Amino acid sequence: MASLSSKIKTYCADNGVANVDFMVDVLLQDDSNGSGPYIKTWNVSGVAQPTDEQLNAVDSAADLEERQNTVRATRRSAYGDLGSQLDMQYHDNVDGTTTWKDHVEAVKTANPIPTE
C-alpha cells in the first residue's frame, strides 16, 4: 500500500498538477491515534481535495511509483560516484576494456525496475 503522500502526488498528476509542495499545497497530519495520516489542509489550485475512494483508486499506481523509486535509489548508490564512473570510462577507452559497461549492466540486472 502506497503512502498518503504518494497517492496525493499520483492523484494530482492525473489531474494535471505536476508538482505538489507538502509545505504549502497540502499539509498532512497524523494525530497518533491509530487512524494514520490524513489531509489537514488542501491548497492545490484547480483540483478538488480527493476523497478516500479517489485516493484508493490510485493506490496501485502510487505503490508502483514508490517501488520504482526505491530501485532507482538503490541503482544510484550501486553505480558509485560520477568521478569513479568517468575513471572507468577513461580506462575502458585507453585499455580497450568494457569495465564501465559491465558494471552498469550488472547493477541494472541486480536491480530491475518493477513494471507492475
ABEGO torsion letter per residue (X at the ends): XBBAAAAAAAAAAAAGBABBBAAAABBBBBAGAGAEBBBABBABBGBBBBBAAAAAAAAAAAAAAAAAAAAAAAAAAAAEBAAAAAAAAAAAAAAGBAAAAAAAAAAAAABBBBAX
